[in-house]
């Protein structure tokens, strides 16, 4: 029964393109491509990159440029944004950019959309040039995007070329009930960011499925969730690898973000009891361990959420260990 649960859903990858301590930006980008190529062979469905700005630890700011690089270096895995932070961009620009990607790589491009800035407020102001966002802006921008992609827009004065008439799947991303309600009302797939914001996961998924309005592209709800996974040959080795994630999370809560640090033997003396509690609460849906441990814990998560797709992010310092983690996970969902 356990295996059947995991074999009945799709598995995908979220990459923040982290910079390991002591490595160059180019190495982080090359590692992202290598991870995409390996996870393609392992049988993952899609490879998403998230938009972040002004972070020394992450080099995914020019998200669309990276997606083109990844798509060119792979052949079958779906490539997409997890997500583009729509308030940072004019919908027409997004439509043209993803229209170009979808023209170059047909039937392989996903457009995931979020409404958070993906950065600090000062940087968000620099990105948005003083634009003030209202509650209705995000839903209106999604409508505008869908209009640009539609065949019916061919007689309009403003058109997305390329982009018009292309079947580019759209996904709404979020960590709140607002995004869940919005995805339901628009008949779009919904991906919850439970890898760093676990609090409203179950409430948001319930709201999404209960209020879902069927659309032509998606007649039924398509709930997804993102989690942290760190898999290794033994539980002990996985726990050691996880100290890189914990140190990375410490940078978030103390606002001292630095490149992803190497693992250490213990976090004792590195974090306070309060910091440990805060980080473990923030990273509540983090699955760490051997193949057997991960199988049991992920099966419970999938069964309790009813999701149709699991998106996995793995903050692991050593690139080969990160590849191994995704390989172990693929053995779980592809086992006969």
Secondary structure, 3 states (H helix, E strand, C coil): CHHHHHHCCEEEEEECCECECCCCHHHHHHHHHHHHHHHHHHCCCEEEECCCCCCCCECCCCHHHHHHHHHHCCCCCEEEEEEEEHHHCCHHHHHHHHHHHHHHCCCCEEEEEECCCCCCHHHHHHHHCCCCCCHHHHHHHHHHHHHHHCHHHHHCCCCCCCCCCCCCEEEEEECCHHHHHHHHHHCCEEEECCCCCCCCHHHHHHHHHHCCCCCCCCCCCCEEEEEEEEECCCHHHHHHHHHHHHHHHHHHHHCCCCCECCCCCCCECCECHHHHHHHHHHCCCEEEECHHHHHHHHHHHHHHHCCCEEEEECCCCCHHHHHHHHHHHHHHHHCC
